[in-house]
C-alpha cells in the first residue's frame, strides 16, 4: 500500500461552506457525508475522502447530487 500525503493549501470547513452558500451546517454535513461515501470508491483513507469531498463542495454545493444523475 502506498503512503498518501495530503497538504491543505486552503482549509475548507462545513461552517465556512454554510456561510458561503447561505445554508445550515447540517445541510453541508449531509452533502459531505454523501461525498465521503462517493470518494471512498477511490480511496480507503477517510481523511483523503473528506478532503476531496470538501474541495468538490467548495466548487459546487450540488456536486454529488449532480453526480448521481
Protein Blocks (a to p, Z undefined) as FASTA:
>chain_A
ZZdddddfbdcdfklmmmmnopafklmmmmmmmmmmmmmmmpccfklmmmmmmmmmmmom
klmmmmmZZ
